[in-house]
């Protein structure tokens, strides 16, 4: 019985348990299979990376106060962060890896870097 490639339909030559005629077809098949489930993860990671770059750029010295408008103008998305830290006094810091921000009164934020 002749086997055919799951991706392109070409005849498979070689081992009896092969499913694809080439590495290209194997990769293309698996990429198509996983593209929908991986798209969400890719988009979230891209936004986290963007948020991190913005915090890093605006906070080179490790601590600064900045307006919400300035963060938003750079494209910062406040819905994406990697962790939350609440202090004993009740202040809630939001972190994107080691770069964090604390909402303050008057639409401003304290940017910090975890050491």
Secondary structure, 3 states (H helix, E strand, C coil): CCCECCCCCCECCCCCCCCCCCHHHHHHHHHHHHHHHHHHHHHHHHHHHHHHHHHHHHCCCCEEEEEHHHHHHCCCCCCCCCEEEECCCCCEEEEECCEEEEEECCCEEEEEECC
